[in-house]
Amino acid sequence: MDALPVIDIAPLASGSAAERADVARAIGAACRTHGFFYIVGHGVDEALAARLETLARAFFALDLPTKLRWRMALGGRAWRGYFPPGGELTSGRPDWKEGLYFGSELGAADPRVQAGLPVHGPNLMPGGSDLPQLAGFTETVLAYIDALTTLGHRLMEGVALSLDLPADYFHARCTADPLILFRIFNYPTRPAPAGTDAAWGVGEHSDYGLLTILRQDDVGGLAVKTSDGWIAAPPLPASFVCNIGDMLDRMTGGLYRSTPHRVALNTSGRDRLSFPFFFDPAFGARVRPIEGLPAAPDDSAARWDRANVHAFDGTYGDYLLGKVGKVFPELRRAVL
């Protein structure tokens, strides 16, 4: 197969039991083959997504000193804000992209914020009276996070049904209060400066949690690793690209694999935007294999990072912090 499947998930929201089962079977087949698939019929307002893209382009068009007013170092333990091109690492090498990190909006009175729980807290939202081009940025980002959170719950119901589990299996065990992480990335079309050890927009990696829901602009650059080699995942109108992460790999005993993927350096002549949304277990959820599935083999020799995800024993927060500390090592030393 040289193309990812496209699944109309509308029946998950309003279809009959038989229609929902058909969608679940399609999701299961995609998760077993590539771990990646497109979705349409998702119900997310295209006008909201278009507004988010317009505001993101306006933000990344600002000069660097202005963007650094929302730098990640100011987000503290909440791990939110802006990083400049080359500021994020994959496998120890800088990616040639810049980005904004967001998550569920939590105020100072939230018990998790009071307790200093990492990756929980308020967002650093660009804007201000001197930047009228960013008017509505906060409202748009939060509306998008709400819409994608609803979509994430619906998709995880489909994943549960694909495994012959109750639709609320994941909700009952680890996603009633999911950890939501949302990124907006800009891949500059200009080359990385001489001496910068950046070979990719994003190097080969797998995602950490349960499910990633990605919106792309029309530039493209995403590629997925398969048993037959790398295949492109070009942008399709009004779609999202979905892929499973390491924790779903662990929970399913390797039946559903967290597939490596990467993003090429952008040579299109236009900056490229992408909007990855991570729908993950609650920070304190202990991730365990699903009852009744075969025990997972040690597949570390075949994984991109040579790690045995099935040997992990702990909470999702433990796993996440071990990963993000390698992505932003300087920030980790400063705030964790």
Secondary structure, 3 states (H helix, E strand, C coil): CCCCCEEECHHHHHCCHHHHHHHHHHHHHHHHHCCEEEEECCCCCHHHHHHHHHHHHHHHCCCHHHHHHHEHHHHHHHCCEEECCCCCEECCEECCCEEEEEECECCCCCHHHHCCCCCCECCCCCCCCCCHHHCCHHHHHHHHHHHHHHHHHHHHHHHHHHCCCCCCHHHHHHHCCCEEEEEEEEECCCCCCCCCCCCCCEEEECCCCCEEEEEECCCCCEEEEECCEEEECCCCCCCEEEEECHHHHHHCCCCCCCCCEEECCCCCCCCEEEEEEEEECCCCCECCCCCCCCCCCCCHHHCCCCCCHHHCCCEHHHHHHHHHHHHCHHHHHHHC
